[in-house]
């Protein structure tokens, strides 16, 4: 299996150094870095990485505009398949929804543990979306809004559970422990938080989460929470 090819656009030198080191130590193919948006656009176009990690607070353009420009460039290049992970301190609803509206695939806050960041990069490279548990409630909040309330609601792809998935859930029901973990996922808890609350290891939590994703036929934790809410598995 080929290593994941990654680039980083971050203006803070120490943060950039730490992220570069972490990515390399976990087997990523680090293709390069940039300290502003203009350099970031050129870097992504030149290297065509699997995943580009963007900070939002860049000096010449924010990460949202950078995401938008990269997506515009990709629309004209059939060989460009870079997926974008936003890494930032911002967790406001406006910023989160704007990032996804611009074309971001995943969103992490800088308080994330290194292990979770690596997992987020891996999931993003695999074609899935990864949303930091601390801001998942913002996306889940869109589920509870009536369809058509504001244009921003259309930024997040949320589908109701059809009969096929209902039958699947009935055929492969979640265990009591899986339902307990699903409730905590929907509440915005990380794997570490869940392990602490339920007195189980993070490894055990991850095993349960994988089972939940498989049973619900979804790619990530937020999709699982959305489907569970829509199907009535959790309230």
Order of alpha helices (4+ residues) and beta strands (2+ residues): beta-alpha-beta-alpha-beta-alpha-beta-alpha-beta-alpha-alpha-alpha-alpha-alpha-alpha-alpha
